Amino acid sequence: MQQYAGSAQGGHRPVPPGPLPRPAHPPAAAPGPGWAGPPPHGAPPGVPPHRPALPHPAPSGPAPAPPHPAPAPPPRAPGGGSHPAPPPPSEGTGQIRLPVGAPVQIPTPPSEPAPGAAPGTWPPDATQVPVAVLLIGPAGAGKTTVARHWAERRRVPTAHISLDDVREWVRSGFADPQQGWSDGSETQYRLARRTCGFAARNFLANGVSCILDDAVFPDWPVVGLGGWKRHVGPGLIPVVLLPGLDVVLERNAERGGNRRLADEEVARIHGRMAGWYSSGLPIIDNTRHDVETTARMLDEAVARSLASPPAW
C-alpha cells in the first residue's frame, strides 16, 4: 500500500485504490481522548491531515512491511504432466528405510507353494533362495576363493564376507594372531565376528544372501560355532571345506604376508579340523575338485541343509 502524505506545494494527494465511502458531512462525534484537533494549514510534509472519512486512523510510526509472497511452486518436469512430489525422507540420509536385521531363523516349508512350483515342493532351489552360509576350513582349504566364486554365480543377490578381511580393517594396533594368541587378538577377532554377523543379518533382512568364511575350530569355543550362532542366528548354514593335508600345505605356500603360516602350524590346524567329521555338519573334500565343481557341491550341501537343517 502506498504511503499518503500532504505536499508542500499544496495539494495533490494520490487517491487510495478502490472506492471509499465518503459521507457528505463528517459525523459530529465527540473527539476522542488525546485528539488535538486538525493540523494547521500548511503542515509539514509527512504528517497526514485528519481524515474522518476513514474508519480507522493510520497508526503513527513506520508502515507495516508487506506480507512475504508465497513461495513459487517448483518447476514441472518437461512433458507437461503433473508429477507427484517425492515422499519425505524416512531418515536424514536417504529416501529408503531399510529393515533391521533380526537373527536368521531356521527355514521352514511355506504354507503355500512359490509361484510356478508344484505343491509340496520343498526345499526350494538352493541357488535362488536367500540363505546365510558359513564356510569353515583350515588356512589353505580354499574357503575365500570358493566363497567368492559361489557368491558371484548365484541367481539372486549374494554377498561374500570374509572374517579375515574384516579383522584386518584394524590398521594401527592390529593384533596378529600369527604372532601369538592374546587378549588383543581375541578382542579383535570377537569384534570382527560380531561385525560380520551384523552385516549378514542386515543383508538377509533386505533380500541379499551372504556367505561368510572363517577357520572355526570344533574343539575351541572361543573361535567355535557358538559365537556365529549368537551373532547371525540359528538359521545359519555351516559347511566344512576340508581337503587333504598335501593340498593345504601347497596352497599355504602360495600365500603371502601374515596369512602364510609355518608348515607345522598348518598341519596342527588341519588335524584339529578333522574333528568336524563327527559333528554331523556337511563336509566337502575338495582335494581333487576345481573351484566350479566345489561350488556345485556347496549348492548341494546347502539344499540338504534347507531340507533337513543340521543340529549344531
C-alpha positions in Angstrom: 0.0 0.0 0.0 1.3 3.5 -0.8 2.2 5.9 2.0 -0.1 9.0 1.7 1.2 12.4 2.8 0.4 16.1 2.1 2.6 18.0 -0.4 4.5 21.1 0.5 3.2 22.8 -2.7 -0.3 22.5 -1.9 -2.2 19.7 -2.6 -2.4 16.8 -4.9 -2.6 13.5 -2.9 -2.9 10.1 -4.5 -6.3 8.6 -4.3 -6.2 5.2 -2.4 -7.2 2.3 -4.5 -10.8 1.3 -4.5 -13.8 3.5 -3.7 -14.1 4.7 -0.2 -17.4 5.7 1.3 -17.3 9.4 1.8 -20.3 11.0 3.7 -21.4 14.4 2.8 -20.8 15.7 6.3 -18.5 14.3 8.8 -20.2 12.8 11.8 -20.5 15.1 14.8 -18.8 12.8 17.2 -17.1 13.9 20.3 -13.3 14.0 20.0 -11.6 11.1 21.4 -9.0 11.3 24.2 -5.7 12.7 23.0 -7.1 14.3 19.9 -5.5 17.7 19.4 -7.7 18.9 16.6 -6.8 19.2 12.9 -3.3 20.2 11.9 -2.7 23.8 11.0 -2.8 24.8 7.3 0.4 24.1 5.6 1.5 21.2 7.9 5.0 19.9 7.1 5.3 17.1 4.7 4.9 13.6 6.1 2.1 14.5 8.6 -1.2 13.4 7.2 -4.2 15.6 8.0 -7.1 14.2 9.9 -9.3 12.2 7.7 -12.6 11.5 9.4 -13.8 9.5 6.4 -11.5 6.7 7.2 -13.0 4.3 9.8 -9.6 3.7 11.4 -6.9 6.3 11.5 -3.5 5.2 10.3 -1.2 4.4 13.2 1.8 6.5 13.8 5.2 5.2 13.0 6.5 3.3 10.0 4.1 1.4 7.8 4.0 -2.3 8.4 6.0 -4.4 5.9 4.1 -6.1 3.2 3.4 -9.8 3.8 6.0 -12.2 2.3 4.9 -13.6 -1.0 4.0 -17.3 -1.1 6.9 -19.4 -2.4 6.7 -20.2 -6.1 5.8 -23.8 -7.0 8.7 -26.0 -8.2 9.1 -26.1 -11.9 7.4 -29.0 -13.7 9.4 -31.6 -15.5 9.5 -31.4 -19.3 6.4 -33.1 -20.8 3.7 -31.0 -19.2 2.1 -33.6 -16.9 2.0 -33.1 -13.2 4.3 -35.3 -11.2 3.7 -36.1 -7.5 6.3 -34.9 -5.1 8.8 -37.5 -3.8 8.0 -38.9 -0.4 9.7 -37.2 2.5 12.9 -38.9 3.6 12.4 -41.5 6.3 15.8 -40.7 7.7 18.2 -37.9 7.4 20.4 -39.7 4.9 18.0 -41.0 2.2 14.6 -42.0 1.0 14.5 -45.7 1.7 14.0 -47.2 5.2 15.9 -50.4 5.4 14.6 -53.3 7.5 16.7 -54.0 10.6 18.3 -57.5 10.5 16.9 -59.9 13.1 18.5 -63.2 13.9 18.4 -65.5 10.9 15.9 -68.3 11.7 15.8 -72.0 10.5 14.0 -72.1 7.2 10.6 -73.8 7.3 8.3 -75.0 4.4 6.0 -72.2 3.3 2.3 -72.5 3.8 1.7 -72.0 0.1 4.0 -73.1 -2.8 6.0 -70.5 -4.6 4.7 -69.3 -7.9 5.4 -71.9 -10.6 6.3 -74.6 -8.1 4.4 -77.8 -7.7 2.5 -78.2 -4.4 4.7 -79.9 -1.8 7.9 -78.9 -3.4 10.5 -78.4 -0.6 13.2 -77.5 -0.4 13.3 -74.7 -3.0 16.1 -74.3 -5.4 19.1 -73.6 -3.2 20.6 -71.4 -5.9 17.7 -68.9 -5.7 16.5 -68.6 -2.1 18.1 -66.1 0.3 20.4 -68.0 2.7 23.3 -67.4 5.1 26.1 -69.8 4.8 29.3 -70.2 6.9 32.1 -71.9 5.1 34.5 -73.4 7.6 38.0 -74.8 6.9 41.7 -74.5 7.7 44.0 -72.0 6.2 44.7 -73.1 2.6 41.5 -75.0 2.2 40.3 -72.5 -0.5 37.5 -71.0 1.6 37.8 -67.5 0.3 38.2 -68.5 -3.3 35.2 -70.9 -3.2 33.0 -68.5 -1.3 33.7 -65.6 -3.7 33.0 -67.8 -6.7 29.9 -69.2 -5.2 28.5 -65.8 -4.4 29.2 -64.5 -7.9 27.5 -67.3 -9.8 24.2 -67.3 -7.8 20.9 -66.2 -9.4 20.0 -64.0 -6.5 21.9 -61.1 -4.9 24.6 -62.6 -2.7 27.4 -61.0 -0.7 30.7 -62.6 0.5 32.0 -61.6 3.9 35.5 -62.9 4.9 36.2 -62.6 8.6 40.0 -62.3 7.9 39.3 -59.2 5.7 37.1 -57.6 8.4 39.7 -58.4 11.1 42.3 -56.6 9.1 40.3 -53.4 9.0 42.3 -52.6 12.1 45.3 -50.8 10.5 47.1 -49.4 13.6 47.4 -51.7 16.5 46.4 -54.8 14.6 46.8 -57.8 16.9 48.1 -60.5 14.5 47.1 -64.0 15.8 50.1 -65.4 13.9 52.3 -63.7 16.5 50.5 -65.5 19.3 47.0 -65.6 20.6 46.5 -62.8 23.2 43.8 -60.7 24.8 44.2 -58.2 22.0 43.9 -60.8 19.2 40.9 -62.4 20.8 39.2 -59.0 21.3 39.7 -58.1 17.6 38.5 -61.5 16.5 35.3 -61.1 18.5 34.8 -57.6 17.1 35.2 -58.9 13.6 32.9 -61.8 14.1 30.2 -59.6 15.6 30.6 -57.2 12.7 30.2 -60.0 10.2 27.1 -61.2 12.0 25.6 -57.8 12.0 26.3 -57.4 8.2 24.9 -60.9 7.5 21.6 -60.2 9.3 21.1 -56.9 7.6 21.9 -58.4 4.2 19.3 -61.2 4.8 16.7 -58.7 6.1 16.9 -56.8 2.8 16.9 -59.8 0.4 20.6 -60.3 -0.1 22.1 -63.7 0.7 25.6 -64.0 2.2 28.4 -66.5 2.6 30.9 -66.0 5.4 34.2 -67.8 5.8 36.2 -68.4 8.9 38.6 -71.0 10.3 36.2 -72.2 13.1 37.5 -75.0 15.3 35.4 -77.8 16.6 37.3 -78.0 19.9 37.9 -74.4 20.8 34.8 -72.5 22.0 36.4 -69.1 21.7 36.5 -69.5 17.9 33.7 -72.0 17.7 30.3 -72.1 16.2 28.6 -70.7 19.3 29.6 -67.1 18.6 28.4 -67.4 15.0 25.1 -68.8 16.0 24.7 -65.9 18.6 25.6 -63.2 16.1 23.9 -64.5 12.9 21.1 -66.8 14.2 20.1 -70.4 14.2 19.3 -70.3 10.5 23.0 -70.0 9.6 24.1 -73.0 7.4 27.6 -74.2 8.3 29.5 -76.2 5.7 33.1 -77.5 6.2 35.6 -77.4 3.4 38.4 -79.9 4.2 40.8 -81.0 1.5 43.8 -83.3 2.2 46.9 -82.0 4.1 49.1 -82.0 1.0 46.7 -79.7 -0.8 46.5 -77.4 2.2 50.3 -77.2 2.5 50.7 -76.4 -1.2 48.1 -73.6 -1.1 49.6 -72.2 2.1 53.0 -72.0 0.4 51.5 -69.7 -2.2 50.2 -67.2 0.3 52.0 -64.0 1.3 52.0 -61.7 4.2 50.6 -62.5 7.6 48.3 -65.1 6.2 51.1 -67.6 5.4 51.7 -70.0 8.2 54.5 -72.3 9.1 54.1 -75.8 7.8 53.9 -77.2 11.4 51.1 -74.8 12.2 49.2 -75.8 9.1 49.5 -79.5 9.9 48.4 -78.8 13.5 45.3 -76.8 12.4 44.4 -79.4 9.8 44.5 -82.2 12.4 42.2 -80.3 14.7 39.8 -79.6 11.9 39.3 -83.3 11.4 37.1 -83.2 14.5 34.3 -81.9 12.3 33.8 -85.4 10.8 32.0 -86.4 14.0 29.9 -83.2 14.2 27.2 -84.0 11.7 27.9 -80.9 9.6 28.1 -81.3 5.8 31.8 -81.7 4.8 33.2 -81.2 1.3 36.5 -82.8 0.5 37.8 -80.7 -2.4 41.2 -82.3 -2.7 40.6 -83.3 -6.4 37.9 -80.7 -7.4 38.3 -77.3 -9.0 36.5 -74.2 -7.8 33.5 -74.6 -10.1 32.9 -78.2 -9.0 33.3 -77.3 -5.4 30.8 -74.5 -5.7 28.3 -77.0 -7.2 28.9 -79.3 -4.2 28.3 -76.4 -1.9 24.9 -75.9 -3.6 24.0 -79.5 -2.9 25.1 -79.2 0.7 23.0 -76.0 1.2 20.0 -77.8 -0.4 20.3 -80.7 2.0 20.6 -78.3 5.0 17.5 -76.5 3.9 15.6 -79.8 3.6 16.9 -81.1 6.9 18.8 -78.5 9.0 21.8 -80.0 10.9 21.8 -79.9 14.6 24.6 -77.7 15.9 
